[in-house]
Amino acid sequence: MELRRRHVAAAAVAAGESLKIQKLAAAGDSSIIPLYLTNAVFFGLFFSVAYFLLHRWREKIRTSTPLHVITASESAAIGLLVASAVYLIRFFGIGPSRASSDDDLSDEEIIAKDDGRTPGPCPSAVVDPPEETAVVPSPVPAKVLIRNDSDSLSTEDEEIIQAVVSGSLPSYSLESKLGDCGRAAAVRREAVQRLTGRSLEGLPVGGFDYESILGQCCEMPIGFVQIPVGVAGPLLLDGREYTVPMATTEGCLVASTNRGCKAIYASGGATSVLMKDGMTRAPVVRFATAKRAAQLKFYLEDPLNFDSLAVVFNKSSRFARLQNIQPAIAGKNLYIRFRCSTGDAMGMNMVSKGVQNVLDFLQSDFPDMEVIGISGNFCSDKKAAAVNWIEGRGKSVVCEAIIKEDVIEKVLKTSVEALVELNTLKNLTGSAIAGALGGFNAHASNIVSAIYIATGQDPAQNVESSHCITMMEPVNNGKDLHISVTMPSIEVGTVGGGTQLASQSACLNLLGVKGASEETPGANARLLAAIVAGSVLAGELSLMSAIAAGQLVKSHMKFNRSSRSIPNVVS
């Protein structure tokens, strides 16, 4: 019986070399590896690779990693598994027999004849890869050009890239040197790839208006990140309907908020009240003695001095209006918390300019005052702080709704009693045990972050903007549910920052709050804050209902896991 053997190299199957070995074996060459040794190698290879793949797939299942995501080592293992399986099958005589005339065929003809299958995910296990295609991926050399097929770099661009890589041209100066922000981003991206030796394939660079971010949103851009935007609603708030855009990568979030909006709508809508509207900034100043610091504290607290300080402060902007000053002393250091209205802007820059004007004014009466920093963290910005939870920062909003009993049963699939009990034990008692600061809610941060990213707000201010206490009480003899969210520090704006970018501007336009209000300064920003609170109300209602009904895990397994079958997801 004629026998052909295939030899497997350490990294991959070398089909051409194996055919040469087979021909030599048929010719009776005595230098070929003994049959028993070849069999032992393939048997060991088959079972070791199979064990490796089973172990890797078990780890993927345990860590919820998609099985179709294959690493380089797994690809090589699959190739070796297929090759060893083919050898063992042929060794035991399974499959069609070959005519002796096969020995007269070329390597390519034998490969084509042996492999009559439709090419699968790893055809390199059976067919020789093209010479220019590597079987095992290798790190990209730092000097190798890496770019998408759609990219095109001119000779001039190539020279600029070389200058950036060598360090003779600063990367941050590309916009001013080239006069084209889009071209500067593409050149910088290529330079980064060469310097790091890592590909940025998958990070888009074309199709974005880089002129719109120059000098105000992002420095040294190399592309932009795509985040999907979903819509929840309509949210019926204060008698008006709003379709709420939410930018997120978390499954279930938009669907859950949308269900909450449905329940609120079916129950007659929600109502909001704006309690405060004022951005804060708190510089820290120092004196030689605590007595001298206290003198400034008393000066600032004197109502007779407020008007003159307000005039100086308000010169910074036609929208800035000083509301109050709250000083706090720590030894010889004084922290001064200024609060002012800022129109439709979020207002951090506006209040900072006003504070600087006041500090310059105070320097004449207190020449020994040393300004340590324009911000002393008594503001407090982008940090969880009790001062924001108690005094408020930005917009302070409370939003409420009464959800009818039949809506709770049919839409939310739970009961009033279950929701009230869960809210008490989870949002109130549980958060108190955890020592939460402004975190007496289920997931207010989820909704705030998604709306902030979609509408161009500062995502870092989600920290204090998500301060929220959710309250639930039975009303109407226990038949209906009164739910409310109190959010003392929602920091939003409809002008400035990221709100002027095209995508974010479109989302603001969808809500009807794009730009500055022509009729009443600050009206658009206040309305946006109310919409944020109303959306949080919807999100809290839906998530709490899912937990009370035991649906949380089931819904996340359905909507928060990757699936290629659209009908399965929809069903």
C-alpha positions as CSV (number, residue, x, y, z in Angstrom):
1,M,0.0,0.0,0.0
2,E,1.4,3.4,-1.0
3,L,1.8,5.8,1.9
4,R,2.5,9.6,1.9
5,R,3.4,11.5,5.0
6,R,3.2,15.2,5.7
7,H,5.7,17.0,7.9
8,V,4.5,19.9,10.2
9,A,6.9,22.7,11.0
10,A,7.0,24.3,14.4
11,A,5.0,27.4,13.6
12,A,2.7,26.4,10.7
13,V,2.1,23.8,8.0
14,A,4.5,24.1,5.1
15,A,2.4,22.4,2.4
16,G,5.0,22.6,-0.3
17,E,7.8,21.1,1.8
18,S,5.4,18.3,2.9
19,L,4.7,17.3,-0.7
20,K,8.4,17.0,-1.3
21,I,8.8,14.7,1.7
22,Q,5.9,12.6,0.4
23,K,7.5,12.1,-2.9
24,L,10.8,11.1,-1.4
25,A,8.9,8.6,0.8
26,A,7.3,7.1,-2.2
27,A,10.7,6.8,-3.9
28,G,12.0,4.9,-0.9
29,D,14.5,7.5,0.3
30,S,16.2,6.2,3.4
31,S,16.8,9.7,4.9
32,I,13.1,10.3,5.7
33,I,12.0,10.4,9.4
34,P,10.8,7.0,10.6
35,L,7.0,6.4,10.3
36,Y,6.5,5.7,14.0
37,L,8.2,9.0,15.0
38,T,6.1,10.9,12.5
39,N,2.9,9.3,13.9
40,A,4.0,10.1,17.5
41,V,4.6,13.8,16.6
42,F,1.2,14.2,14.9
43,F,-0.7,12.3,17.6
44,G,1.0,14.5,20.3
45,L,0.4,17.6,18.2
46,F,-3.3,16.9,17.7
47,F,-4.2,16.3,21.3
48,S,-2.0,19.1,22.7
49,V,-3.5,21.7,20.3
50,A,-7.0,20.4,20.9
51,Y,-6.5,20.7,24.7
52,F,-5.1,24.3,24.2
53,L,-8.1,25.4,22.2
54,L,-10.6,23.9,24.6
55,H,-8.9,25.6,27.5
56,R,-9.0,29.0,25.6
57,W,-12.6,28.6,24.7
58,R,-13.6,27.8,28.2
59,E,-11.8,30.9,29.4
60,K,-13.7,33.0,26.8
61,I,-17.0,31.6,28.0
62,R,-16.1,32.3,31.6
63,T,-15.1,35.9,30.8
64,S,-18.0,36.5,28.3
65,T,-15.5,37.1,25.5
66,P,-17.0,36.5,22.0
67,L,-15.8,33.1,20.6
68,H,-15.3,34.5,17.1
69,V,-12.6,36.9,18.3
70,I,-9.4,34.8,17.6
71,T,-5.9,35.7,18.6
72,A,-2.7,35.0,16.6
73,S,-1.8,32.0,18.8
74,E,-5.3,30.6,18.4
75,S,-5.2,31.0,14.6
76,A,-1.9,29.0,14.5
77,A,-3.4,26.4,16.9
78,I,-6.4,25.9,14.6
79,G,-4.1,25.6,11.6
80,L,-2.0,22.9,13.4
81,L,-5.1,21.1,14.5
82,V,-6.5,20.9,10.9
83,A,-3.1,19.8,9.6
84,S,-2.6,17.0,12.2
85,A,-6.2,15.9,11.7
86,V,-5.7,15.7,7.9
87,Y,-2.6,13.6,8.4
88,L,-4.2,11.2,10.9
89,I,-7.2,10.7,8.7
90,R,-5.1,10.0,5.7
91,F,-2.8,7.7,7.7
92,F,-5.8,5.5,8.8
93,G,-6.9,5.2,5.2
94,I,-10.0,7.4,5.4
95,G,-10.9,9.4,2.3
96,P,-10.4,8.9,-1.4
97,S,-7.5,6.9,-2.7
98,R,-4.9,8.5,-4.9
99,A,-3.7,7.2,-8.3
100,S,0.0,6.5,-8.6
101,S,0.2,9.1,-11.3
102,D,-0.1,11.8,-8.6
103,D,3.6,11.6,-8.2
104,D,4.0,13.1,-11.6
105,L,2.0,16.2,-10.6
106,S,3.4,19.4,-9.5
107,D,3.1,20.6,-5.9
108,E,0.5,23.1,-6.8
109,E,-1.6,20.6,-8.7
110,I,-1.4,18.0,-5.8
111,I,-2.5,20.7,-3.3
112,A,-5.4,21.8,-5.6
113,K,-6.4,18.1,-6.0
114,D,-6.2,17.3,-2.3
115,D,-8.0,20.4,-1.1
116,G,-11.4,20.4,-2.8
117,R,-13.1,22.1,0.2
118,T,-14.5,25.6,0.2
119,P,-11.8,27.9,1.8
120,G,-12.6,28.3,5.5
121,P,-11.4,30.8,8.1
122,C,-7.9,29.3,8.2
123,P,-7.1,28.2,4.6
124,S,-3.4,28.6,5.4
125,A,-3.5,25.3,7.3
126,V,-3.8,23.5,3.9
127,V,-2.7,25.9,1.2
128,D,0.6,27.7,1.0
129,P,0.1,31.4,1.8
130,P,1.3,33.9,-0.8
131,E,4.9,34.9,-0.4
132,E,4.0,38.5,0.6
133,T,1.5,37.3,3.3
134,A,3.0,36.4,6.7
135,V,1.4,33.3,8.4
136,V,2.0,34.7,11.9
137,P,1.6,38.5,12.5
138,S,4.7,40.3,13.7
139,P,5.1,43.7,15.4
140,V,5.2,46.6,13.0
141,P,8.6,48.1,12.7
142,A,8.8,51.7,13.8
143,K,10.1,52.9,10.5
144,V,7.5,51.1,8.4
145,L,4.7,53.2,6.8
146,I,1.3,52.2,8.3
147,R,-1.8,53.7,6.9
148,N,-5.2,52.7,5.4
149,D,-5.6,52.2,1.8
150,S,-7.7,55.3,1.6
151,D,-4.8,57.4,2.9
152,S,-2.5,59.2,0.5
153,L,0.6,61.1,1.6
154,S,2.4,63.3,-0.8
155,T,6.2,63.7,-1.0
156,E,5.9,66.9,1.0
157,D,3.8,65.1,3.7
158,E,6.5,62.4,3.8
159,E,9.2,64.9,4.5
160,I,7.1,66.5,7.3
161,I,6.4,63.1,8.9
162,Q,10.2,62.4,8.9
163,A,10.7,65.8,10.6
164,V,8.2,65.0,13.3
165,V,9.6,61.5,13.8
166,S,13.1,62.9,14.1
167,G,12.0,65.6,16.6
168,S,13.1,68.5,14.4
169,L,9.4,69.6,14.0
170,P,7.1,69.7,17.0
171,S,3.9,67.8,16.5
172,Y,1.8,70.6,18.0
173,S,2.9,73.0,15.3
174,L,1.5,71.1,12.4
175,E,-1.7,73.1,12.1
176,S,0.1,76.4,11.9
177,K,2.8,75.1,9.5
178,L,0.4,73.3,7.1
179,G,-2.6,75.7,7.4
180,D,-4.9,72.6,7.0
181,C,-6.2,71.0,10.2
182,G,-7.3,67.9,8.5
183,R,-4.0,67.3,6.7
184,A,-2.2,68.0,10.0
185,A,-4.2,65.3,11.8
186,A,-3.4,62.8,9.1
187,V,0.3,63.6,9.1
188,R,0.4,63.5,12.9
189,R,-1.4,60.2,12.9
190,E,1.2,58.6,10.6
191,A,4.0,60.0,12.7
192,V,2.5,58.5,15.8
193,Q,2.3,55.1,14.1
194,R,5.9,55.2,13.1
195,L,7.1,56.4,16.5
196,T,5.2,53.8,18.5
197,G,5.4,51.0,16.0
198,R,1.7,50.3,16.5
199,S,-1.1,50.6,14.0
200,L,-4.0,53.0,14.4
201,E,-6.2,51.1,11.9
202,G,-9.8,51.3,13.1
203,L,-9.4,54.9,14.4
204,P,-11.0,57.1,11.7
205,V,-9.3,60.3,10.7
206,G,-11.2,61.4,7.6
207,G,-14.7,62.9,7.6
208,F,-14.3,65.2,10.6
209,D,-14.1,69.0,10.8
210,Y,-10.9,69.6,12.6
211,E,-11.2,73.3,12.1
212,S,-14.1,73.3,14.5
213,I,-11.9,72.1,17.4
214,L,-8.8,74.2,16.8
215,G,-7.9,76.1,19.9
216,Q,-11.0,75.1,22.0
217,C,-11.8,71.4,22.1
218,C,-8.8,69.1,21.5
219,E,-5.1,69.6,20.9
220,M,-2.9,67.5,18.5
221,P,-5.8,65.4,17.1
222,I,-5.1,62.1,15.3
223,G,-8.7,61.0,14.6
224,F,-12.0,60.7,16.4
225,V,-13.8,58.1,18.3
226,Q,-17.2,56.9,17.2
227,I,-19.9,56.4,19.9
228,P,-23.4,55.2,18.9
229,V,-26.3,57.6,19.7
230,G,-29.7,56.2,20.5
231,V,-32.9,58.0,21.4
232,A,-35.4,57.5,24.2
233,G,-38.8,59.0,24.4
234,P,-40.9,60.8,23.9
235,L,-40.3,62.2,27.4
236,L,-43.4,64.1,28.5
237,L,-42.0,66.9,30.7
238,D,-43.9,70.0,31.8
239,G,-46.5,69.4,29.1
240,R,-44.0,69.1,26.2
241,E,-42.5,66.1,24.5
242,Y,-38.8,65.6,24.0
243,T,-36.9,62.9,22.1
244,V,-33.7,62.4,24.2
245,P,-30.4,61.6,22.5
246,M,-28.1,59.3,24.4
247,A,-24.5,58.4,23.4
248,T,-23.5,55.2,25.0
249,T,-21.8,51.8,24.5
250,E,-23.8,50.1,27.2
251,G,-26.6,47.8,26.1
252,C,-30.0,48.1,27.8
253,L,-29.4,51.7,28.9
254,V,-31.4,53.4,26.1
255,A,-34.0,50.7,26.1
256,S,-34.5,51.0,29.8
257,T,-34.7,54.8,29.7
258,N,-37.2,54.5,26.9
259,R,-39.4,52.2,28.9
260,G,-39.3,54.7,31.8
261,C,-40.4,57.5,29.4
262,K,-43.2,55.3,28.2
263,A,-44.5,54.7,31.8
264,I,-44.2,58.5,32.6
265,Y,-46.1,59.4,29.4
266,A,-48.8,56.9,30.1
267,S,-49.2,58.4,33.6
268,G,-49.6,62.0,32.4
269,G,-46.0,63.2,32.3
270,A,-43.5,64.6,34.7
271,T,-43.0,68.0,36.3
272,S,-39.7,69.8,37.0
273,V,-38.7,72.8,39.1
274,L,-35.5,74.7,38.8
275,M,-34.4,75.8,42.3
276,K,-31.0,77.4,41.7
277,D,-28.9,78.4,38.7
278,G,-25.3,79.5,39.4
279,M,-21.8,78.4,38.5
280,T,-19.1,78.6,41.2
281,R,-15.4,79.2,41.4
282,A,-13.4,79.4,44.7
283,P,-9.8,80.8,44.7
284,V,-7.5,80.3,47.6
285,V,-5.6,83.3,49.1
286,R,-3.1,83.5,51.9
287,F,-2.0,86.1,54.4
288,A,0.8,86.4,56.9
289,T,-1.6,85.8,59.8
290,A,-5.0,84.1,60.5
291,K,-6.2,87.5,61.9
292,R,-5.6,89.2,58.6
293,A,-7.3,86.4,56.7
294,A,-10.3,86.8,59.0
295,Q,-10.5,90.5,58.2
296,L,-11.0,89.8,54.5
297,K,-13.6,87.1,55.4
298,F,-15.6,89.7,57.4
299,Y,-15.2,92.2,54.6
300,L,-16.6,89.8,52.0
301,E,-19.5,88.8,54.3
302,D,-20.6,92.4,54.9
303,P,-23.7,93.1,52.7
304,L,-22.6,96.7,52.3
305,N,-19.6,95.6,50.3
306,F,-21.4,93.1,48.0
307,D,-22.7,95.7,45.5
308,S,-19.3,97.2,44.7
309,L,-17.8,93.7,44.3
310,A,-20.8,92.7,42.1
311,V,-20.1,95.7,39.8
312,V,-16.5,94.6,39.4
313,F,-17.4,91.0,38.9
314,N,-20.1,91.6,36.3
315,K,-17.7,93.6,34.0
316,S,-16.3,90.2,32.8
317,S,-19.4,89.4,30.7
318,R,-22.8,90.7,29.8
319,F,-24.3,87.4,31.1
320,A,-22.3,87.0,34.3
321,R,-24.2,88.2,37.4
322,L,-22.7,87.7,40.8
323,Q,-25.2,86.1,43.2
324,N,-23.3,85.5,46.4
325,I,-19.9,85.1,48.0
326,Q,-19.2,82.3,50.6
327,P,-15.8,82.5,52.3
328,A,-14.3,79.8,54.5
329,I,-11.1,80.1,56.5
330,A,-8.4,77.5,57.3
331,G,-5.7,79.0,59.4
332,K,-4.2,81.9,57.5
333,N,-5.6,80.7,54.2
334,L,-9.0,81.9,52.9
335,Y,-11.2,80.1,50.4
336,I,-13.7,82.3,48.6
337,R,-16.6,80.6,46.8
338,F,-18.2,82.9,44.2
339,R,-21.5,82.0,42.6
340,C,-22.9,83.7,39.5
341,S,-25.4,83.2,36.7
342,T,-23.8,82.5,33.3
343,G,-26.6,82.6,30.7
344,D,-26.7,79.6,28.4
345,A,-23.1,78.8,28.9
346,M,-21.9,76.2,31.4
347,G,-19.9,79.2,32.6
348,M,-16.6,77.9,34.1
349,N,-14.5,80.4,32.0
350,M,-17.0,83.2,32.6
351,V,-16.9,82.9,36.4
352,S,-13.2,82.6,36.4
353,K,-12.8,85.9,34.6
354,G,-15.1,87.6,37.1
355,V,-13.2,86.1,40.0
356,Q,-9.9,87.4,38.6
357,N,-11.4,90.9,38.4
358,V,-12.5,90.8,42.0
359,L,-9.1,89.6,43.2
360,D,-7.4,92.4,41.4
361,F,-9.9,94.9,43.0
362,L,-9.3,93.5,46.5
363,Q,-5.5,93.7,46.0
364,S,-5.7,97.5,46.5
365,D,-7.3,97.2,50.0
366,F,-5.4,94.1,50.9
367,P,-2.0,94.4,49.3
368,D,-0.6,91.7,51.6
369,M,-3.0,89.2,50.1
370,E,-1.2,86.4,48.2
371,V,-3.2,84.6,45.5
372,I,-2.2,81.0,45.6
373,G,-4.6,79.7,43.0
374,I,-7.7,80.8,41.0
375,S,-9.2,77.5,42.1
376,G,-8.8,76.1,45.6
377,N,-11.2,73.1,45.3
378,F,-13.9,74.8,47.4
379,C,-15.8,75.3,44.1
380,S,-15.8,72.2,43.7
381,D,-15.3,71.1,40.1
382,K,-15.2,67.5,38.8
383,K,-15.0,66.1,42.3
384,A,-17.6,64.5,44.6
385,A,-17.9,67.2,47.4
386,A,-20.5,67.9,50.1
387,V,-20.5,71.6,49.3
388,N,-22.1,70.8,45.9
389,W,-24.5,68.3,47.4
390,I,-25.6,70.9,50.0
391,E,-25.2,74.3,48.3
392,G,-25.6,73.2,44.7
393,R,-23.6,74.1,41.6
394,G,-24.8,74.8,38.1
395,K,-28.5,74.0,37.9
396,S,-30.4,72.6,40.9
397,V,-33.4,70.7,39.7
398,V,-36.1,68.5,41.2
399,C,-38.3,66.4,38.9
400,E,-41.4,64.3,39.9
401,A,-44.2,62.2,38.5
402,I,-47.1,60.1,39.7
403,I,-47.1,56.6,38.1
404,K,-50.4,54.9,37.9
405,E,-51.0,51.5,39.3
406,D,-52.0,49.8,36.0
407,V,-48.9,51.3,34.3
408,I,-46.7,49.8,37.0
409,E,-48.3,46.4,36.5
410,K,-48.5,46.4,32.7
411,V,-45.5,48.4,31.6
412,L,-43.1,48.0,34.5
413,K,-44.2,44.5,35.5
414,T,-44.0,45.1,39.2
415,S,-46.0,46.7,42.1
416,V,-46.0,49.9,44.1
417,E,-45.2,48.1,47.3
418,A,-42.2,46.4,45.8
419,L,-40.7,49.6,44.3
420,V,-41.1,51.6,47.6
421,E,-39.5,48.8,49.6
422,L,-36.6,48.4,47.2
423,N,-36.0,52.1,47.0
424,T,-35.8,52.4,50.8
425,L,-33.5,49.5,51.2
426,K,-31.3,50.1,48.1
427,N,-31.1,53.8,47.3
428,L,-31.5,55.1,50.8
429,T,-30.3,52.6,53.4
430,G,-27.9,50.8,51.2
431,S,-26.2,54.0,50.0
432,A,-26.1,55.2,53.6
433,I,-24.3,52.0,54.7
434,A,-21.8,52.6,51.8
435,G,-21.2,56.2,52.9
436,A,-22.3,57.5,49.6
437,L,-21.9,61.2,48.9
438,G,-24.8,62.3,46.6
439,G,-25.2,58.7,45.4
440,F,-28.7,57.9,46.8
441,N,-29.9,56.6,43.4
442,A,-29.8,53.5,41.2
443,H,-27.9,54.8,38.2
444,A,-28.3,58.5,37.6
445,S,-24.7,58.7,36.3
446,N,-25.6,56.4,33.4
447,I,-28.2,58.7,31.9
448,V,-26.2,61.9,32.7
449,S,-23.1,60.6,31.0
450,A,-25.0,59.5,27.9
451,I,-26.8,62.8,27.5
452,Y,-23.6,64.8,28.2
453,I,-21.6,63.0,25.6
454,A,-24.4,63.4,23.0
455,T,-24.9,67.1,23.6
456,G,-21.3,68.2,24.0
457,Q,-21.1,68.8,27.7
458,D,-18.0,68.2,29.8
459,P,-18.1,64.4,30.6
460,A,-15.9,64.9,33.6
461,Q,-18.5,67.0,35.3
462,N,-20.7,63.9,35.4
463,V,-19.1,63.4,38.9
464,E,-21.1,66.2,40.6
465,S,-23.9,66.4,38.0
466,S,-24.9,62.8,38.9
467,H,-25.5,63.7,42.6
468,C,-29.1,62.6,43.0
469,I,-31.5,61.3,45.6
470,T,-34.4,59.2,44.3
471,M,-37.5,59.1,46.4
472,M,-40.6,56.8,46.1
473,E,-43.8,56.9,48.1
474,P,-47.2,55.4,47.7
475,V,-50.0,57.9,47.0
476,N,-53.8,57.8,46.4
477,N,-54.4,55.2,49.2
478,G,-51.4,53.2,48.1
479,K,-52.6,52.6,44.5
480,D,-50.2,54.9,42.7
481,L,-46.5,55.7,43.0
482,H,-45.0,59.2,43.6
483,I,-41.4,59.2,42.3
484,S,-38.9,62.1,42.4
485,V,-35.3,62.8,41.7
486,T,-33.5,65.8,43.3
487,M,-30.3,66.8,41.5
488,P,-28.5,69.9,43.1
489,S,-25.6,70.3,40.7
490,I,-26.4,69.7,37.0
491,E,-23.7,71.5,35.1
492,V,-24.8,72.1,31.5
493,G,-24.6,74.7,28.7
494,T,-25.9,75.1,25.2
495,V,-23.1,77.3,23.9
496,G,-19.4,77.0,24.0
497,G,-17.1,74.0,24.4
498,G,-18.2,70.9,22.6
499,T,-21.8,72.1,22.0
500,Q,-20.7,73.8,18.7
501,L,-19.5,70.6,17.1
502,A,-21.7,69.3,14.3
503,S,-22.9,66.0,15.9
504,Q,-23.4,67.5,19.3
505,S,-25.1,70.6,17.9
506,A,-27.5,68.3,16.0
507,C,-28.5,66.5,19.3
508,L,-29.1,69.9,21.0
509,N,-31.2,70.8,18.0
510,L,-33.2,67.6,18.4
511,L,-34.1,68.7,22.0
512,G,-34.9,72.3,20.9
513,V,-32.1,73.9,23.0
514,K,-29.4,74.6,20.4
515,G,-27.4,77.8,21.0
516,A,-28.3,80.7,23.2
517,S,-31.9,81.7,23.9
518,E,-32.7,84.9,22.1
519,E,-35.7,85.7,24.3
520,T,-34.5,84.9,27.8
521,P,-30.7,84.4,28.4
522,G,-30.1,81.1,30.1
523,A,-33.5,79.6,29.2
524,N,-32.0,76.9,26.9
525,A,-29.4,75.7,29.4
526,R,-32.1,75.6,32.2
527,L,-34.4,73.6,29.9
528,L,-31.5,71.2,29.1
529,A,-30.9,70.6,32.8
530,A,-34.6,69.9,33.3
531,I,-34.5,67.4,30.5
532,V,-31.5,65.7,32.1
533,A,-33.4,65.4,35.4
534,G,-36.5,64.1,33.6
535,S,-34.5,61.5,31.8
536,V,-32.8,60.4,35.0
537,L,-36.3,60.0,36.5
538,A,-37.3,57.7,33.6
539,G,-34.0,55.7,34.0
540,E,-34.5,55.3,37.7
541,L,-38.1,54.2,37.4
542,S,-37.2,51.5,34.8
543,L,-34.1,50.1,36.4
544,M,-35.7,49.9,39.8
545,S,-38.7,48.1,38.3
546,A,-36.4,45.7,36.5
547,I,-34.6,44.9,39.8
548,A,-37.9,44.6,41.7
549,A,-39.3,42.2,39.1
550,G,-36.1,40.2,38.9
551,Q,-35.6,41.1,35.2
552,L,-32.2,42.8,35.5
553,V,-29.9,39.9,34.6
554,K,-32.2,38.5,32.0
555,S,-32.5,41.9,30.1
556,H,-28.7,42.4,30.2
557,M,-28.1,39.0,28.9
558,K,-30.4,39.8,26.0
559,F,-29.4,43.3,25.1
560,N,-25.9,43.7,26.5
561,R,-24.2,40.8,24.7
562,S,-23.0,40.7,21.1
563,S,-25.3,39.0,18.7
564,R,-25.1,38.7,14.9
565,S,-28.7,37.6,14.6
566,I,-30.9,40.6,14.4
567,P,-34.2,38.6,14.5
568,N,-33.1,37.0,17.7
569,V,-32.4,40.4,19.4
570,V,-35.6,41.9,18.2
571,S,-37.7,38.9,19.4
